Amino acid sequence: MNQFKPMLFSTLKGYSGKQLTKDIVAGIIVAIIALPLSIALALASGVGPQEGLYTAIIAGFLISFFGGSTVQIAGPTAAFATIVAGIVAVNGMSGLALATIMAGVLLILMGICKFGNLIKFIPYTITTGFTAGIAVTILVGQLKDFLGLTYGEGVKPIETVEKVEAVAEHIGTINLWAVLVGVVSLAVLIIWPKINKVIPGSLIAVVVGIIMVKAFGLEVNTIGSLYTVEAKLPPFTVPEFSLDLVKKLLPDAFTIAVLAGIESLLSCVVADGMTGTKHRSNTELIAQGIGNIGSALFGGIPATGAIARTAANIKNGGRTPVAGMVHAIVLLLVLLVLMPFAAWIPMPTIAAILFMVAYNMCQWRPFVHLCKTAPAHDILVLVVTFVLTVVFDLVVAIEVGMILACILFIKRMSDETKVANSAPAAIPSDAKVYTVRGAMFFGAADKIAEIKADGAGTVIINMDAVPAMDATAMNAFEELYERLSAEDVKLVFVGVNEQPMRTMEKEGFIEKVGKDSFKDDMNAVMQAVNV
């Protein structure tokens, strides 16, 4: 049961006052980093600034409390921005809450079913492709605020292509003051980390942006001019529920669950490498589920482990889940005391912060490296996933990417399976030997039909290089046996491995062919049948 035990209860044994101090300091620093990011990511997701903080507070606390990592920091992340914006645009906040709760339930079931290790079966090309695609959609989505564009009544683009078209159509409304604030904020974000690595550049950019707008009276949109900002506790709300809505939102919920699982476990792996610890993947999935359900019930959006915030926690001395819980409590205090000041933050500054988020997550170097070095079929999966993420959405991209990757993998495995005539010199002319190499499955079962007697009285099939076999291949062998039996040809199998042998035995094939037709090696064949 240790694999389902939250790390908090394991780390509190022998917990010292010295470590408590380190965890509190780390939690405060991470909260400072998370504050502007949570607000910016909420706005990028098509919801208000409070929803971002609600998520970081509720999900951040619950995931730290129940999680399978000692140092994981959870909250809103860029990976969810496009899918959340799409759900909100079509189904509103109530639809998003229901989809997030459904995703939470799926995550809990994944953890209970011990699916923690199955996340590794999602190809690297797909995660790289959709991550780069999300980065592009975030960047495109912030062009309006960065340039200070004004859209006409009723112009509310949702898809990335629509947003590009809207920017092109309304480029004449560009606000040069907004561009100035955005460029200065972007410069601060790039330069500040080279000057000071303790105070996050995003916080300095927010301060600089506010000073520019307030001191010079610049006509630039702020959070307060576009959204209602209130300093209040997260409200408990149960979303509307109907079977039709559940069916409609199931693909989105599945995508949220898969993304949360991938991001959180990837963050755990990175954290393990930095701390020398070992996370509990199934516990982490359950915690992610609990955190997302809690976030949805208190007005938040989907959450997952945030790699950058987790790394900052580790670098500042955080070593137990207490740091993540402190981070959530500090953000709650900020929400209640300082939230009205968030209304002053200029939208171009938010756009600049999200530009940096997009750049940091785009993985353009791995993307280019894969395009240069990967096999053609992997490049195809990478590019298709990337394009579908940008042009359509993440749900379509992951579904098509996985199907395409599976089909291409089956094709490769099928190509690797060979059936060849390979008779040793000692075999008489009235016997034919075929050697089968590779997995025998539905994609390669047709190759069994290549086995022919061609006048021989015995056909020997060497299967010592066949690691596995499925029902389709088993059926093909049965058809081969019937065909050769009709020709009065004896069929002999050599070196059948454990899994194929179990399949044959379960099917009753061994009894049908005869146990004496199954030999360990070629020497046993010659001694037994004296061919």
C-alpha positions as CSV (number, residue, x, y, z in Angstrom):
1,M,0.0,0.0,0.0
2,N,3.0,2.3,0.2
3,Q,2.6,3.1,-3.5
4,F,-0.8,4.9,-2.6
5,K,0.5,6.6,0.5
6,P,0.9,10.4,0.2
7,M,4.5,11.5,0.5
8,L,3.5,14.1,3.2
9,F,3.0,11.3,5.8
10,S,6.3,9.7,4.9
11,T,8.4,12.9,5.0
12,L,7.0,14.1,8.4
13,K,8.8,11.3,10.2
14,G,11.8,13.0,11.6
15,Y,10.8,16.4,10.3
16,S,12.9,19.1,11.8
17,G,12.4,22.8,12.6
18,K,15.3,23.6,10.3
19,Q,13.6,21.9,7.3
20,L,10.3,23.7,8.3
21,T,12.1,27.0,7.9
22,K,13.5,26.0,4.5
23,D,10.1,24.8,3.4
24,I,8.4,28.1,4.5
25,V,11.0,30.2,2.7
26,A,10.7,28.1,-0.5
27,G,6.9,28.2,-0.3
28,I,6.9,32.0,-0.1
29,I,9.3,32.4,-3.0
30,V,7.4,30.0,-5.2
31,A,4.2,31.9,-4.4
32,I,5.8,35.1,-5.6
33,I,6.7,33.3,-8.8
34,A,3.2,31.7,-9.2
35,L,1.3,34.9,-8.6
36,P,1.7,36.7,-12.0
37,L,1.9,33.3,-13.8
38,S,-1.4,32.1,-12.4
39,I,-3.1,35.4,-13.4
40,A,-1.6,35.4,-16.8
41,L,-2.4,31.7,-17.5
42,A,-6.0,32.2,-16.3
43,L,-6.4,35.1,-18.8
44,A,-4.9,33.0,-21.6
45,S,-7.4,30.3,-20.8
46,G,-10.3,32.7,-21.3
47,V,-11.3,33.1,-17.6
48,G,-10.8,35.8,-15.1
49,P,-7.7,36.5,-13.0
50,Q,-9.2,35.1,-9.8
51,E,-9.8,31.7,-11.3
52,G,-6.0,31.3,-11.8
53,L,-5.4,32.0,-8.2
54,Y,-8.2,29.8,-7.0
55,T,-6.6,27.0,-9.0
56,A,-3.1,27.6,-7.5
57,I,-4.6,27.8,-4.0
58,I,-7.0,24.8,-4.0
59,A,-5.3,22.4,-6.4
60,G,-1.8,23.5,-5.2
61,F,-2.7,22.7,-1.6
62,L,-4.5,19.4,-2.3
63,I,-1.9,18.0,-4.7
64,S,0.9,18.8,-2.2
65,F,-1.1,17.2,0.6
66,F,-2.1,14.0,-1.2
67,G,0.7,13.8,-3.8
68,G,3.3,11.2,-4.6
69,S,6.2,13.7,-4.8
70,T,8.0,15.5,-2.0
71,V,8.5,18.7,-3.9
72,Q,5.8,19.0,-6.6
73,I,4.2,22.4,-7.0
74,A,0.9,22.3,-8.9
75,G,-1.3,25.0,-10.4
76,P,-2.5,26.3,-13.7
77,T,-0.1,25.6,-16.6
78,A,0.2,26.7,-20.2
79,A,-0.6,23.2,-21.5
80,F,-4.2,23.7,-20.6
81,A,-4.7,27.2,-22.0
82,T,-6.0,26.3,-25.4
83,I,-8.3,23.5,-24.4
84,V,-9.7,25.5,-21.4
85,A,-10.4,28.5,-23.6
86,G,-12.2,26.3,-26.1
87,I,-14.4,24.7,-23.5
88,V,-15.3,28.0,-21.8
89,A,-16.1,29.6,-25.2
90,V,-18.6,26.8,-26.1
91,N,-19.9,25.5,-22.7
92,G,-19.1,28.3,-20.2
93,M,-17.5,28.0,-16.8
94,S,-20.1,25.4,-15.7
95,G,-19.1,23.1,-18.6
96,L,-15.4,23.6,-17.8
97,A,-16.1,22.7,-14.1
98,L,-17.9,19.5,-15.2
99,A,-15.1,18.6,-17.6
100,T,-12.5,19.2,-14.9
101,I,-14.3,17.0,-12.4
102,M,-14.7,14.3,-15.0
103,A,-10.9,14.5,-15.7
104,G,-10.3,14.3,-11.9
105,V,-12.3,11.1,-11.7
106,L,-10.4,9.7,-14.6
107,L,-7.1,10.6,-13.0
108,I,-8.1,8.9,-9.7
109,L,-9.2,5.7,-11.6
110,M,-5.8,5.8,-13.5
111,G,-4.0,5.9,-10.2
112,I,-6.1,3.1,-8.6
113,C,-5.6,1.0,-11.7
114,K,-1.8,1.6,-11.5
115,F,-1.6,3.4,-14.8
116,G,1.3,5.6,-13.5
117,N,3.8,3.7,-15.7
118,L,1.6,3.6,-18.8
119,I,2.1,7.3,-19.5
120,K,5.5,6.4,-20.9
121,F,3.7,4.8,-23.9
122,I,2.8,8.2,-25.2
123,P,5.5,8.8,-27.9
124,Y,8.0,11.6,-27.4
125,T,7.1,13.0,-30.9
126,I,3.5,13.5,-29.8
127,T,4.4,15.3,-26.6
128,T,6.9,17.5,-28.4
129,G,4.5,18.2,-31.2
130,F,1.5,19.2,-29.1
131,T,3.7,21.2,-26.7
132,A,5.1,23.2,-29.6
133,G,1.6,23.6,-30.9
134,I,0.3,24.9,-27.6
135,A,3.2,27.4,-27.5
136,V,2.2,28.8,-30.9
137,T,-1.5,29.0,-29.9
138,I,-0.6,30.9,-26.7
139,L,1.6,33.3,-28.6
140,V,-1.0,34.0,-31.3
141,G,-3.7,34.4,-28.6
142,Q,-1.7,37.2,-27.0
143,L,-1.0,39.3,-30.1
144,K,-4.2,41.3,-29.6
145,D,-3.3,42.5,-26.1
146,F,0.4,43.0,-26.9
147,L,-0.5,45.2,-29.9
148,G,-3.4,46.8,-28.1
149,L,-5.9,46.0,-30.9
150,T,-9.6,46.8,-30.7
151,Y,-12.0,44.3,-32.2
152,G,-15.4,45.2,-33.4
153,E,-18.6,44.1,-31.7
154,G,-19.2,40.4,-31.9
155,V,-15.6,39.5,-33.0
156,K,-14.6,36.8,-30.6
157,P,-12.2,34.4,-32.4
158,I,-11.7,31.0,-30.8
159,E,-9.5,29.0,-33.1
160,T,-5.9,30.0,-33.7
161,V,-6.5,30.5,-37.4
162,E,-9.4,32.8,-36.6
163,K,-7.2,34.8,-34.2
164,V,-4.6,35.3,-36.9
165,E,-7.3,36.5,-39.3
166,A,-8.7,38.9,-36.7
167,V,-5.3,40.4,-35.9
168,A,-4.7,40.9,-39.7
169,E,-8.1,42.5,-40.1
170,H,-7.8,44.9,-37.1
171,I,-4.1,45.7,-37.4
172,G,-5.1,49.3,-38.2
173,T,-6.3,49.7,-34.6
174,I,-2.8,49.1,-33.1
175,N,-2.1,51.1,-29.9
176,L,1.5,52.2,-29.9
177,W,1.5,52.8,-26.1
178,A,0.4,49.2,-25.6
179,V,3.3,48.1,-27.8
180,L,5.7,50.2,-25.8
181,V,4.5,48.7,-22.5
182,G,4.7,45.2,-24.0
183,V,8.2,45.7,-25.4
184,V,9.5,47.1,-22.2
185,S,7.9,44.3,-20.2
186,L,9.4,41.7,-22.5
187,A,12.8,43.4,-22.2
188,V,12.6,43.2,-18.4
189,L,11.6,39.5,-18.6
190,I,14.7,38.8,-20.8
191,I,17.2,40.9,-19.0
192,W,16.2,40.7,-15.3
193,P,17.1,37.0,-14.7
194,K,20.7,37.9,-15.7
195,I,20.8,40.6,-13.0
196,N,18.9,38.8,-10.2
197,K,17.9,35.2,-10.0
198,V,16.0,35.4,-6.6
199,I,13.2,37.8,-7.5
200,P,11.2,36.5,-10.5
201,G,11.4,38.6,-13.7
202,S,7.6,38.3,-14.1
203,L,7.0,40.2,-10.9
204,I,9.4,43.0,-11.8
205,A,7.8,43.2,-15.3
206,V,4.4,43.6,-13.6
207,V,5.7,46.4,-11.4
208,V,7.4,48.2,-14.3
209,G,4.2,47.9,-16.4
210,I,2.0,49.3,-13.7
211,I,4.4,52.2,-13.1
212,M,4.6,53.1,-16.8
213,V,0.8,53.2,-17.1
214,K,0.1,55.0,-13.9
215,A,2.9,57.5,-13.9
216,F,2.4,58.6,-17.5
217,G,-1.3,58.1,-17.8
218,L,-1.0,55.8,-20.8
219,E,-4.2,54.7,-22.4
220,V,-3.6,51.0,-22.2
221,N,-6.0,48.2,-21.3
222,T,-5.5,46.8,-17.8
223,I,-7.0,43.7,-16.1
224,G,-9.3,46.0,-14.2
225,S,-10.6,47.6,-17.4
226,L,-11.6,44.2,-18.9
227,Y,-12.4,42.0,-15.9
228,T,-14.0,42.3,-12.5
229,V,-11.4,41.8,-9.8
230,E,-12.6,40.9,-6.3
231,A,-10.7,40.0,-3.1
232,K,-12.9,37.1,-1.9
233,L,-12.6,33.5,-1.0
234,P,-13.1,30.9,-3.7
235,P,-16.9,30.1,-3.9
236,F,-18.1,26.5,-3.6
237,T,-20.1,25.7,-6.7
238,V,-21.5,22.4,-8.0
239,P,-21.8,22.5,-11.8
240,E,-24.9,21.6,-13.8
241,F,-25.0,17.9,-14.7
242,S,-26.7,16.1,-17.5
243,L,-25.9,12.9,-19.4
244,D,-25.8,14.7,-22.7
245,L,-23.3,17.2,-21.4
246,V,-21.2,14.4,-20.0
247,K,-21.1,12.7,-23.4
248,K,-20.3,16.0,-25.0
249,L,-17.4,16.9,-22.6
250,L,-15.9,13.4,-22.3
251,P,-13.2,13.9,-25.1
252,D,-12.2,17.2,-23.4
253,A,-12.1,15.5,-20.0
254,F,-10.0,12.7,-21.3
255,T,-7.6,15.1,-22.9
256,I,-7.3,17.1,-19.6
257,A,-6.7,13.9,-17.7
258,V,-4.0,12.7,-20.1
259,L,-2.3,16.1,-20.1
260,A,-2.4,16.4,-16.3
261,G,-1.0,12.9,-16.0
262,I,1.8,13.5,-18.5
263,E,2.8,17.0,-17.1
264,S,2.7,16.0,-13.5
265,L,4.7,12.8,-13.9
266,L,7.2,14.5,-16.1
267,S,7.6,17.2,-13.4
268,C,8.0,14.4,-10.8
269,V,10.8,12.8,-12.9
270,V,12.6,16.1,-13.3
271,A,12.3,16.7,-9.5
272,D,13.6,13.2,-8.8
273,G,16.7,13.9,-10.8
274,M,17.3,17.2,-8.9
275,T,16.7,15.8,-5.4
276,G,17.7,12.1,-5.7
277,T,14.3,11.0,-4.5
278,K,11.8,8.6,-6.0
279,H,8.2,9.7,-6.5
280,R,5.1,7.4,-6.3
281,S,3.5,7.8,-9.7
282,N,0.1,6.2,-8.9
283,T,-0.3,8.3,-5.7
284,E,0.5,11.4,-7.8
285,L,-2.2,10.6,-10.3
286,I,-4.8,10.2,-7.5
287,A,-3.6,13.5,-6.0
288,Q,-3.9,15.2,-9.4
289,G,-7.5,13.9,-9.6
290,I,-8.4,15.1,-6.1
291,G,-6.7,18.5,-6.8
292,N,-8.6,19.0,-10.1
293,I,-12.0,18.0,-8.6
294,G,-11.3,20.5,-5.7
295,S,-10.3,23.2,-8.1
296,A,-13.5,22.8,-10.2
297,L,-15.7,22.8,-7.1
298,F,-14.2,26.1,-6.0
299,G,-14.2,28.0,-9.3
300,G,-10.8,27.0,-10.6
301,I,-9.5,25.6,-13.8
302,P,-7.5,22.4,-14.6
303,A,-4.2,22.0,-12.8
304,T,-1.1,19.9,-13.0
305,G,2.4,19.8,-11.8
306,A,4.4,22.8,-13.0
307,I,8.0,22.0,-13.8
308,A,9.4,25.5,-13.5
309,R,7.7,26.2,-10.2
310,T,8.7,22.8,-8.9
311,A,12.4,23.4,-9.9
312,A,12.2,26.8,-8.1
313,N,10.9,25.1,-5.0
314,I,13.9,22.7,-5.0
315,K,16.5,25.4,-5.7
316,N,15.2,27.4,-2.7
317,G,15.4,24.6,-0.2
318,G,11.9,23.0,-0.4
319,R,12.2,19.3,0.3
320,T,8.7,18.2,1.6
321,P,5.1,18.8,0.6
322,V,4.9,21.5,3.3
323,A,6.5,23.9,0.9
324,G,3.8,23.4,-1.7
325,M,1.1,23.9,1.0
326,V,2.8,27.1,2.2
327,H,2.8,28.3,-1.4
328,A,-0.9,27.8,-1.5
329,I,-1.6,29.5,1.8
330,V,0.6,32.6,0.8
331,L,-1.4,32.9,-2.4
332,L,-4.6,32.8,-0.4
333,L,-3.4,35.7,1.7
334,V,-2.4,37.6,-1.4
335,L,-5.9,36.9,-2.9
336,L,-7.6,38.4,0.2
337,V,-5.3,41.4,0.7
338,L,-3.6,42.4,-2.5
339,M,-6.0,41.2,-5.3
340,P,-7.5,44.7,-5.9
341,F,-4.0,45.8,-7.0
342,A,-4.0,43.1,-9.7
343,A,-6.6,45.3,-11.6
344,W,-3.7,47.7,-12.3
345,I,-1.7,45.2,-14.3
346,P,-1.5,46.2,-18.0
347,M,-2.7,43.6,-20.5
348,P,0.4,44.1,-22.7
349,T,2.5,43.0,-19.7
350,I,0.4,39.9,-19.3
351,A,0.9,39.2,-23.0
352,A,4.7,39.7,-22.6
353,I,4.7,37.2,-19.7
354,L,2.8,34.7,-21.8
355,F,5.2,35.2,-24.7
356,M,8.0,34.1,-22.4
357,V,5.9,31.2,-21.2
358,A,5.3,30.1,-24.8
359,Y,9.0,30.5,-25.7
360,N,10.1,28.5,-22.7
361,M,7.7,25.6,-23.3
362,C,7.9,25.4,-27.1
363,Q,10.9,23.0,-27.1
364,W,12.0,24.4,-30.5
365,R,15.5,22.9,-30.2
366,P,14.2,19.3,-29.6
367,F,11.6,20.0,-32.4
368,V,14.3,21.0,-34.9
369,H,16.6,18.2,-33.8
370,L,13.9,15.6,-34.3
371,C,13.2,17.0,-37.8
372,K,16.9,16.7,-38.7
373,T,17.6,13.3,-37.1
374,A,14.4,11.2,-36.6
375,P,13.1,8.6,-39.0
376,A,10.6,9.8,-41.5
377,H,7.6,8.2,-39.7
378,D,8.5,9.9,-36.4
379,I,8.8,13.3,-38.2
380,L,5.3,12.7,-39.7
381,V,3.8,12.1,-36.3
382,L,5.6,15.2,-34.9
383,V,4.5,17.5,-37.7
384,V,0.9,16.2,-37.9
385,T,0.4,16.6,-34.1
386,F,1.9,20.1,-34.2
387,V,-0.2,21.2,-37.1
388,L,-3.5,19.7,-35.7
389,T,-2.8,21.4,-32.3
390,V,-2.5,24.8,-34.0
391,V,-5.2,24.5,-36.7
392,F,-7.8,22.5,-34.7
393,D,-7.3,21.7,-31.0
394,L,-5.5,19.5,-28.6
395,V,-8.2,16.8,-28.5
396,V,-8.0,16.2,-32.2
397,A,-4.1,16.4,-32.2
398,I,-3.6,13.8,-29.5
399,E,-6.3,11.4,-30.9
400,V,-5.0,11.6,-34.5
401,G,-1.3,11.6,-33.3
402,M,-1.8,8.4,-31.2
403,I,-3.7,6.6,-34.0
404,L,-1.1,7.6,-36.6
405,A,1.8,6.6,-34.3
406,C,0.2,3.2,-33.6
407,I,-0.5,2.6,-37.3
408,L,3.1,3.5,-38.2
409,F,4.5,1.3,-35.4
410,I,2.4,-1.6,-36.6
411,K,3.7,-1.1,-40.1
412,R,7.3,-1.0,-38.8
413,M,6.8,-4.2,-36.8
414,S,5.1,-5.9,-39.7
415,D,8.1,-5.0,-42.0
416,E,10.5,-6.4,-39.4
417,T,8.7,-9.8,-39.3
418,K,10.3,-12.1,-41.8
419,V,9.4,-15.6,-43.1
420,A,12.3,-17.2,-45.0
421,N,13.2,-20.6,-46.4
422,S,16.4,-21.5,-44.6
423,A,17.0,-25.3,-44.8
424,P,20.3,-26.5,-43.2
425,A,22.5,-28.7,-45.4
426,A,21.6,-31.8,-43.3
427,I,17.9,-31.6,-44.1
428,P,16.9,-34.0,-46.9
429,S,15.2,-32.8,-50.0
430,D,11.7,-34.0,-49.0
431,A,11.6,-31.5,-46.1
432,K,11.4,-27.7,-46.2
433,V,12.5,-25.4,-43.3
434,Y,11.1,-21.9,-42.8
435,T,12.5,-19.5,-40.2
436,V,10.1,-16.9,-38.8
437,R,11.7,-13.8,-37.2
438,G,9.8,-11.1,-35.3
439,A,6.5,-10.8,-33.5
440,M,3.6,-12.6,-35.2
441,F,0.6,-10.4,-34.9
442,F,-2.3,-9.1,-37.0
443,G,0.0,-6.8,-39.0
444,A,2.3,-9.7,-40.0
445,A,0.0,-12.7,-40.0
446,D,-0.5,-12.7,-43.7
447,K,3.2,-13.7,-44.1
448,I,2.3,-17.1,-42.8
449,A,0.5,-17.7,-46.1
450,E,4.0,-17.6,-47.7
451,I,4.8,-21.0,-46.2
452,K,4.3,-23.7,-48.9
453,A,5.3,-27.4,-49.1
454,D,6.2,-27.2,-52.8
455,G,6.2,-31.0,-53.0
456,A,7.9,-31.7,-49.7
457,G,6.5,-34.2,-47.3
458,T,7.4,-32.2,-44.2
459,V,7.4,-28.5,-43.4
460,I,9.5,-27.4,-40.4
461,I,8.9,-24.0,-38.9
462,N,11.6,-22.6,-36.8
463,M,10.1,-20.1,-34.3
464,D,12.9,-19.5,-31.8
465,A,13.0,-15.8,-33.0
466,V,9.3,-15.2,-32.4
467,P,8.8,-13.5,-29.0
468,A,5.0,-13.2,-29.1
469,M,1.9,-14.1,-31.1
470,D,-1.7,-12.9,-31.1
471,A,-5.0,-14.5,-32.1
472,T,-4.8,-13.4,-35.7
473,A,-1.5,-15.1,-36.2
474,M,-2.8,-18.2,-34.3
475,N,-5.7,-18.4,-36.8
476,A,-3.3,-18.1,-39.7
477,F,-1.3,-21.1,-38.3
478,E,-4.5,-23.1,-38.1
479,E,-5.3,-22.3,-41.7
480,L,-1.8,-23.3,-42.6
481,Y,-2.2,-26.6,-40.8
482,E,-5.5,-27.4,-42.5
483,R,-4.0,-26.6,-45.9
484,L,-0.9,-28.7,-45.4
485,S,-2.9,-31.6,-43.9
486,A,-5.1,-31.6,-47.1
487,E,-1.9,-32.0,-49.0
488,D,-0.8,-34.8,-46.7
489,V,2.2,-32.8,-45.5
490,K,3.5,-33.1,-41.9
491,L,3.9,-29.8,-40.0
492,V,6.6,-29.5,-37.3
493,F,7.4,-26.6,-35.0
494,V,10.8,-25.9,-33.6
495,G,11.9,-23.7,-30.7
496,V,8.5,-22.2,-29.9
497,N,8.9,-19.6,-27.1
498,E,6.8,-19.4,-23.9
499,Q,4.1,-16.9,-25.0
500,P,3.4,-18.4,-28.4
501,M,3.3,-21.9,-26.8
502,R,0.7,-20.7,-24.3
503,T,-1.4,-19.2,-27.0
504,M,-1.2,-22.5,-29.1
505,E,-2.0,-24.6,-26.0
506,K,-5.0,-22.4,-25.0
507,E,-6.4,-22.6,-28.5
508,G,-6.1,-26.4,-28.6
509,F,-3.7,-26.2,-31.5
510,I,-1.0,-28.4,-29.9
511,E,-3.4,-31.2,-29.3
512,K,-4.7,-30.9,-32.8
513,V,-1.3,-31.0,-34.5
514,G,0.2,-33.5,-31.9
515,K,2.7,-32.9,-29.2
516,D,5.3,-34.9,-31.1
517,S,5.3,-32.1,-33.7
518,F,6.8,-29.6,-31.3
519,K,10.6,-29.9,-30.8
520,D,13.1,-27.9,-28.8
521,D,15.7,-27.6,-31.7
522,M,16.6,-28.9,-35.1
523,N,18.7,-31.8,-33.7
524,A,15.5,-33.0,-31.9
525,V,13.6,-32.8,-35.1
526,M,16.1,-34.9,-37.0
527,Q,16.3,-37.6,-34.3
528,A,12.5,-37.8,-33.9
529,V,11.3,-37.8,-37.5
530,N,14.5,-39.0,-39.2
531,V,13.7,-36.8,-42.2
